C-alpha cells in the first residue's frame, strides 16, 4: 500500500490541480482534438497504428481503449516514467513548483536514496570504463572491436568500455570520487577476495552498459565479455535496486526511437550492436536466451509484431521454441528469422551485409512454419530423418493449435510432409488424445476447484508475475458505476435517497478471507461522506486489485470515460440513486437467499427458536425488497 498518510490531502489536490493532464500527457504523446471534448493520440504503452488513447480534460483522466490502461495524471506519470506513487508525486510537485513536505517513510527514503546513489555510481563507472577503452590500456579491446567490425561511432553510441587487469582499479577510482567503501559494496560492482578485501567484479573484459530502456534513460547494470576463449565468456551485474534479471532488454533505449513497426529480438550484445551499426535500428537483445514474461510484456508495450532471431544452433532453436509459446500467449504476432549456416546475426551481417539480412527478415517464417521446420531438424539422426520422432513432433505442434482454420491448413501440410492421408493423421491425433485422457485419469481436478456445473476453473498459478500479487475482487457493474459517480460528482452524496453501506457490496462477502478490498471500500465511502472523495482517492489504491483479469484501476477508469462529460447535479444524483438502488436490491436478494438456506437447515435440526429469528429476518428482508422494487421508499 502506498504510504501517503503524511502528505496533506490539500497538497496532493493542489499538485494535481496545477498539473493539467492534457499538458502533461502532451509532453509524451502527440494529441489531436477529435469530435467531442476528448483528445486522442497513439498510446505510449503499446504499439498501435490507429489512435485509441484518450484524454479527458473535464474529468482529468486518460484511458486507452486498446490496452485498457487508465487513470489520472499521477497514474500516467507512474506508468510512463515507471515511478512509484511518491516518486510521481514528487516529479509533478517540482513541475508545479510546489514544495512537497518531507515524508517520514524510512523504508521509502532508504530505497530512494539507494537508487539515487547507485545511479550516480553506475554513471561514474560507465565513464571510467569508456575512458579506459579509449586509453592505452584499452588497445586489446579496440583491436577486438575492430576485428568484429565495430566502428568508433558505434562504440560511442553504445557507451562501450573496457575493464583492465588491475584487481581493484575501479574500486580505487570510485573511492576518489567520494563514494564510501560501504556504498561501493552495495553497488554489485565488486566482490571479496580470500582476504575479505573488495576487488573489481569485471577484469580484462569488454564492458556493455545496460540502459533502463524505459522512463529516464540511465545505466542500471553492466555486462562484461572476455577477449579470448576464457570462461565464463560473459558475466553480468548481480541484481540491485536498479537491475532485476529478466526484466530488461538490451538496446531498447535506442530501438524505441526506431520508425519501424516491428522489433527484432536477438540473443546477445554483439548481435544487437552489429545490426544497429548496419542501420537496422529496431533491434533488442534478450540478455540470455530464456525470455521471461516480464520481458515479453516489455516487448508488447513497444510493438505487436516481433521477429525473433536467436542463434541457429540446437540450443538457439530450443530457446526459440521455449519463447514462442510465451510470446503467442501475450498476443504478439511472431515470425522467426532463420540465419543460414548455423551463424548468429552478428556473424551473418558482417559476412553478407545489411541488405541480405533485411531480405532474411522479409522472409521470416510464421510461428507454425518455424515449429514445423524445427520438428524436422530435431528428427535428424545420422544424416537421415527418424520418422517416428518427426511425426511425434509434428503432432505435438498440431495439438497446440487452437484456431480451427489454421489447424486444418497445417494438418494438411503435416500429412503432405509425412506422405500420409488426412484420415491417417487425424486417427493418430485422436489416439494420442485418448491416451492423454487415460494417462491423466489420476490427475482429476479437485472438487473444490470446480464450478457448480462441474467445469474446472482457472487456478491462481496461471497468472503472470505482474498480476499474481493482485488481490482478486468481486464487483458488479452497478457497484463500479456508482463509485465512479461518487468520485467525479462528490456533491451528490448528501442528497442520495439511500445511505450507502459497505456491506451492500459484493466485497463484503470476501472480507474474512481478504480484508483489504473491503477496507478500501469502507474508506472510499467514508471519504465520500466527508466530501473528500476524488478520482485519485478512488483509483490510486485499486491497481492492487484485480477484477475479471484486469486491474480494478483500469476498469473504473474505463467506466469514467463513459460518464457524461458534464451533467447537472440532479442528473448525477438520479444516476447515482439508480445504480445504488440496484446494488441494494442485489444485496437484499443475496441475504434473502442465504436466510432461505439457513431456514432449511434449522428446520432439519429442529431448532424452533433459531428458526423463528431467521424467519423474522427473512420477512424483514422480503419487506425491504418489496418497498425498493415497488414503493421506492427509502430506509
ChimeraX attribute file (.defattr): number of C-alpha atoms within 10 A of each C-alpha:
attribute: neighborCount
match mode: 1-to-1
recipient: residues
	/A:1	10
	/A:2	10
	/A:3	12
	/A:4	15
	/A:5	10
	/A:6	11
	/A:7	15
	/A:8	11
	/A:9	13
	/A:10	10
	/A:11	15
	/A:12	17
	/A:13	13
	/A:14	13
	/A:15	25
	/A:16	20
	/A:17	13
	/A:18	14
	/A:19	19
	/A:20	16
	/A:21	23
	/A:22	19
	/A:23	13
	/A:24	16
	/A:25	20
	/A:26	13
	/A:27	9
	/A:28	12
	/A:29	16
	/A:30	13
	/A:31	21
	/A:32	13
	/A:33	12
	/A:34	11
	/A:35	7
	/A:36	8
	/A:37	12
	/A:38	20
	/A:39	20
	/A:40	23
	/A:41	22
	/A:42	20
	/A:43	26
	/A:44	17
	/A:45	19
	/A:46	19
	/A:47	20
	/A:48	19
	/A:49	9
	/A:50	11
	/A:51	17
	/A:52	18
	/A:53	26
	/A:54	23
	/A:55	28
	/A:56	20
	/A:57	16
	/A:58	13
	/A:59	18
	/A:60	18
	/A:61	25
	/A:62	30
	/A:63	26
	/A:64	24
	/A:65	14
	/A:66	16
	/A:67	16
	/A:68	19
	/A:69	23
	/A:70	27
	/A:71	29
	/A:72	23
	/A:73	27
	/A:74	26
	/A:75	25
	/A:76	21
	/A:77	24
	/A:78	19
	/A:79	19
	/A:80	16
	/A:81	16
	/A:82	15
	/A:83	18
	/A:84	16
	/A:85	19
	/A:86	17
	/A:87	17
	/A:88	21
	/A:89	22
	/A:90	17
	/A:91	18
	/A:92	22
	/A:93	20
	/A:94	13
	/A:95	13
	/A:96	16
	/A:97	11
	/A:98	14
	/A:99	11
	/A:100	17
	/A:101	11
	/A:102	9
	/A:103	14
	/A:104	13
	/A:105	12
	/A:106	9
	/A:107	9
	/A:108	16
	/A:109	13
	/A:110	11
	/A:111	12
	/A:112	14
	/A:113	12
	/A:114	18
	/A:115	17
	/A:116	13
	/A:117	17
	/A:118	23
	/A:119	19
	/A:120	15
	/A:121	20
	/A:122	20
	/A:123	16
	/A:124	17
	/A:125	22
	/A:126	23
	/A:127	14
	/A:128	18
	/A:129	24
	/A:130	23
	/A:131	17
	/A:132	19
	/A:133	24
	/A:134	17
	/A:135	12
	/A:136	10
	/A:137	16
	/A:138	22
	/A:139	14
	/A:140	17
	/A:141	24
	/A:142	22
	/A:143	13
	/A:144	15
	/A:145	18
	/A:146	12
	/A:147	9
	/A:148	14
	/A:149	14
	/A:150	19
	/A:151	14
	/A:152	13
	/A:153	10
	/A:154	16
	/A:155	19
	/A:156	11
	/A:157	13
	/A:158	17
	/A:159	20
	/A:160	27
	/A:161	28
	/A:162	29
	/A:163	26
	/A:164	22
	/A:165	13
	/A:166	12
	/A:167	16
	/A:168	18
	/A:169	15
	/A:170	23
	/A:171	20
	/A:172	15
	/A:173	14
	/A:174	17
	/A:175	13
	/A:176	10
	/A:177	10
	/A:178	8
	/A:179	16
	/A:180	11
	/A:181	13
	/A:182	8
	/A:183	14
	/A:184	18
	/A:185	15
	/A:186	14
	/A:187	22
	/A:188	18
	/A:189	22
	/A:190	20
	/A:191	15
	/A:192	12
	/A:193	11
	/A:194	7
	/A:195	6
	/A:196	8
	/A:197	10
	/A:198	19
	/A:199	20
	/A:200	21
	/A:201	20
	/A:202	27
	/A:203	20
	/A:204	20
	/A:205	24
	/A:206	26
	/A:207	26
	/A:208	24
	/A:209	26
	/A:210	28
	/A:211	23
	/A:212	21
	/A:213	20
	/A:214	16
	/A:215	14
	/A:216	13
	/A:217	11
	/A:218	18
	/A:219	23
	/A:220	24
	/A:221	28
	/A:222	23
	/A:223	19
	/A:224	25
	/A:225	23
	/A:226	19
	/A:227	15
	/A:228	10
	/A:229	8
	/A:230	9
	/A:231	9
	/A:232	9
	/A:233	12
	/A:234	14
	/A:235	16
	/A:236	20
	/A:237	21
	/A:238	16
	/A:239	13
	/A:240	16
	/A:241	15
	/A:242	16
	/A:243	18
	/A:244	13
	/A:245	17
	/A:246	16
	/A:247	17
	/A:248	25
	/A:249	25
	/A:250	25
	/A:251	24
	/A:252	25
	/A:253	20
	/A:254	17
	/A:255	21
	/A:256	19
	/A:257	10
	/A:258	15
	/A:259	9
	/A:260	14
	/A:261	14
	/A:262	19
	/A:263	24
	/A:264	26
	/A:265	23
	/A:266	27
	/A:267	25
	/A:268	21
	/A:269	21
	/A:270	19
	/A:271	23
	/A:272	26
	/A:273	23
	/A:274	25
	/A:275	23
	/A:276	21
	/A:277	17
	/A:278	16
	/A:279	10
	/A:280	20
	/A:281	23
	/A:282	22
	/A:283	29
	/A:284	29
	/A:285	24
	/A:286	23
	/A:287	20
	/A:288	15
	/A:289	20
	/A:290	16
	/A:291	21
	/A:292	19
	/A:293	19
	/A:294	16
	/A:295	18
	/A:296	23
	/A:297	20
	/A:298	19
	/A:299	27
	/A:300	21
	/A:301	16
	/A:302	21
	/A:303	20
	/A:304	18
	/A:305	18
	/A:306	21
	/A:307	22
	/A:308	26
	/A:309	25
	/A:310	28
	/A:311	26
	/A:312	19
	/A:313	14
	/A:314	13
	/A:315	12
	/A:316	18
	/A:317	21
	/A:318	17
	/A:319	18
	/A:320	24
	/A:321	15
	/A:322	14
	/A:323	18
	/A:324	21
	/A:325	14
	/A:326	16
	/A:327	21
	/A:328	13
	/A:329	10
	/A:330	15
	/A:331	14
	/A:332	18
	/A:333	16
	/A:334	22
	/A:335	23
	/A:336	25
	/A:337	26
	/A:338	22
	/A:339	21
	/A:340	12
	/A:341	9
	/A:342	14
	/A:343	15
	/A:344	22
	/A:345	26
	/A:346	20
	/A:347	16
	/A:348	19
	/A:349	20
	/A:350	16
	/A:351	10
	/A:352	10
	/A:353	13
	/A:354	19
	/A:355	13
	/A:356	13
	/A:357	20
	/A:358	13
	/A:359	11
	/A:360	16
	/A:361	19
	/A:362	12
	/A:363	13
	/A:364	20
	/A:365	19
	/A:366	14
	/A:367	18
	/A:368	19
	/A:369	16
	/A:370	20
	/A:371	22
	/A:372	21
	/A:373	12
	/A:374	19
	/A:375	20
	/A:376	19
	/A:377	14
	/A:378	16
	/A:379	18
	/A:380	14
	/A:381	10
	/A:382	6
	/A:383	7
	/A:384	8
	/A:385	14
	/A:386	14
	/A:387	13
	/A:388	9
	/A:389	16
	/A:390	21
	/A:391	20
	/A:392	16
	/A:393	19
	/A:394	23
	/A:395	20
	/A:396	16
	/A:397	19
	/A:398	20
	/A:399	14
	/A:400	11
	/A:401	15
	/A:402	9
	/A:403	8
	/A:404	8
	/A:405	10
	/A:406	13
	/A:407	16
	/A:408	14
	/A:409	10
	/A:410	18
	/A:411	21
	/A:412	15
	/A:413	16
	/A:414	21
	/A:415	18
	/A:416	12
	/A:417	14
	/A:418	13
	/A:419	9
	/A:420	12
	/A:421	12
	/A:422	16
	/A:423	10
	/A:424	11
	/A:425	18
	/A:426	14
	/A:427	11
	/A:428	15
	/A:429	17
	/A:430	12
	/A:431	12
	/A:432	16
	/A:433	13
	/A:434	12
	/A:435	11
	/A:436	11
	/A:437	12
	/A:438	11
	/A:439	10
	/A:440	10
	/A:441	9
	/A:442	8
	/A:443	9
	/A:444	8
	/A:445	13
	/A:446	8
	/A:447	11
	/A:448	9
	/A:449	13
	/A:450	13
	/A:451	10
	/A:452	9
	/A:453	6
	/A:454	10
	/A:455	11
	/A:456	15
	/A:457	11
	/A:458	10
	/A:459	8
	/A:460	10
	/A:461	8
	/A:462	9
	/A:463	13
	/A:464	12
	/A:465	12
	/A:466	10
	/A:467	18
	/A:468	13
	/A:469	12
	/A:470	19
	/A:471	17
	/A:472	20
	/A:473	19
	/A:474	18
	/A:475	13
	/A:476	14
	/A:477	14
	/A:478	17
	/A:479	20
	/A:480	20
	/A:481	20
	/A:482	20
	/A:483	25
	/A:484	23
	/A:485	23
	/A:486	25
	/A:487	25
	/A:488	19
	/A:489	22
	/A:490	21
	/A:491	19
	/A:492	23
	/A:493	21
	/A:494	14
	/A:495	14
	/A:496	16
	/A:497	18
	/A:498	16
	/A:499	15
	/A:500	19
	/A:501	13
	/A:502	17
	/A:503	15
	/A:504	19
	/A:505	22
	/A:506	19
	/A:507	21
	/A:508	20
	/A:509	14
	/A:510	15
	/A:511	14
	/A:512	9
	/A:513	7
	/A:514	15
	/A:515	13
	/A:516	18
	/A:517	21
	/A:518	21
	/A:519	14
	/A:520	17
	/A:521	20
	/A:522	16
	/A:523	16
	/A:524	21
	/A:525	22
	/A:526	16
	/A:527	18
	/A:528	24
	/A:529	18
	/A:530	12
	/A:531	17
	/A:532	16
	/A:533	22
	/A:534	19
	/A:535	23
	/A:536	19
	/A:537	17
	/A:538	25
	/A:539	21
	/A:540	18
	/A:541	16
	/A:542	23
	/A:543	19
	/A:544	17
	/A:545	20
	/A:546	21
	/A:547	18
	/A:548	11
	/A:549	12
	/A:550	16
	/A:551	22
	/A:552	26
	/A:553	24
	/A:554	23
	/A:555	23
	/A:556	21
	/A:557	24
	/A:558	21
	/A:559	16
	/A:560	26
	/A:561	19
	/A:562	9
	/A:563	15
	/A:564	11
	/A:565	14
	/A:566	11
	/A:567	11
	/A:568	10
	/A:569	14
	/A:570	11
	/A:571	13
	/A:572	21
	/A:573	21
	/A:574	16
	/A:575	16
	/A:576	26
	/A:577	21
	/A:578	15
	/A:579	18
	/A:580	25
	/A:581	22
	/A:582	16
	/A:583	22
	/A:584	22
	/A:585	17
	/A:586	18
	/A:587	19
	/A:588	19
	/A:589	16
	/A:590	15
	/A:591	17
	/A:592	19
	/A:593	13
	/A:594	12
	/A:595	20
	/A:596	14
	/A:597	11
	/A:598	15
	/A:599	20
	/A:600	11
	/A:601	13
	/A:602	16
	/A:603	12
	/A:604	8
	/A:605	10
	/A:606	10
	/A:607	12
	/A:608	11
	/A:609	10
	/A:610	14
	/A:611	19
	/A:612	13
	/A:613	12
	/A:614	17
	/A:615	16
	/A:616	13
	/A:617	15
	/A:618	19
	/A:619	14
	/A:620	13
	/A:621	19
	/A:622	15
	/A:623	12
	/A:624	19
	/A:625	20
	/A:626	14
	/A:627	14
	/A:628	17
	/A:629	13
	/A:630	8
	/A:631	10
	/A:632	13
	/A:633	12
	/A:634	12
	/A:635	9
